[in-house]
């Protein structure tokens, strides 16, 4: 996968906060607890995440997507 700019990484995480790309999040998804919140609260949380937190969320979702595509 092409390297994402810092701005695109934030945009991607904001999208992940709205909905699971596979429409059915696993119970262990680290973002599941946020998905029922109002959108402005979700985006505020992402805007205040560190680069490390953003990277962890993206890494989790890349791994999850890969695992679920191959099962």
N, C-alpha and C positions, 0 to 999 in steps of 0.2 A: 504494500500500500504506500502511496506517495506520502511524504512527510507533510503534515499540516502546519500551517502558520499558527502562532499563538491565538490569533483572533478566530481562526476557523476551529480550533480546538474548543474554545469557549462556546462557539455557536453549536458545535456538535453536542457538547454536554447539555446545553440548553434544550436541544431537541430530544435527547435521551431522557431528560427530566419530564418531558411532556408525555412520552409514550415509548414503550419497548418497541424496537424495530421489528420484532417478530410477533408483536401484538399480544404476547402472553409472557409476561416477565416471570422469571423463576423466583421462588420465595426468598432466595438468598441475594437477590439483586440489591446492590447498595443504594439504588435510587428509588426503589419501590416505596419507601416510606414518604417520599416527597411528592409522588405523582398525584395525590389527592388534594394538594395545596393549591391555592390560587396562583395563577401564572406569575404575577408580579413577585410573590414570595419566592417561588422557585428560581426565578432569574436573579433575584437579590442574593440568594444562597450561592449560585454559580459565580456571580460577579465577585463574591468575597472568598472564593476558594483559592488556595495557593496553586502554583503551577504543579506542584507534586500531587495535590488532590485531583486536579484536572487530569493529569497523566494517569493516575491510578484508576479513575473512572473509565477513561478511554481504554486502558489496557484490559480491564475487567470485561468490557463489552466486546472488544476484539476477540478475546479468548472465548467468551460465551457464544458469540456468533459462530466462530469456527467450530466449536464443540457441537453446537446444535445443528449446523449444516452437515456435519459428518455422522450424525447419529440417526 
